[in-house]
Amino acid sequence: MEEHGLDRQDGDAGPPALDDEERRSRLAQLQGLMDLMRPAVQADGGDLVLVSADVESGVVEVQLQGACSSCAISSATLQGGVERILRDRLPWVTEVTGGLTETIDPYESASLGQGAYVPRL
């Protein structure tokens, strides 16, 4: 095995692995940004939850909950809002996946919240 853990059968070393400090830093940046976005989603009666994050590959999974699960623009919120913000502000994020939960009655959902603002870092 070569130094730095780069031994691969195909001869392609690929990018170097992240050290623990860089992993912690990336997770902290991600969580901080999620905390900035959550109040905007909560103002509409929903919530935004970080399900998983692979800081090596840049794949982040989030979930919209509450009123957002029955909102007509929830997929636009995930792709046009959450994904755009994460990819713009965290250059290591390569993909944002997400889903919805169906934890709220559609009539109750329709009566909740009105948009909000996500501040820049």
Buried (B, 14 or more C-beta within 10 A) or exposed (E): EEEEEEEEEEEEEEEEEBEEEEBEBBEEBBEEBBEBBBEBBBBBBBBBBBEEBEBEEBBBBBBBBBBBBBBEEBEEBBEEBBBEBBBEBBEBBEEBEBEBBEBBEEEEBEEBBEEEEBEEE
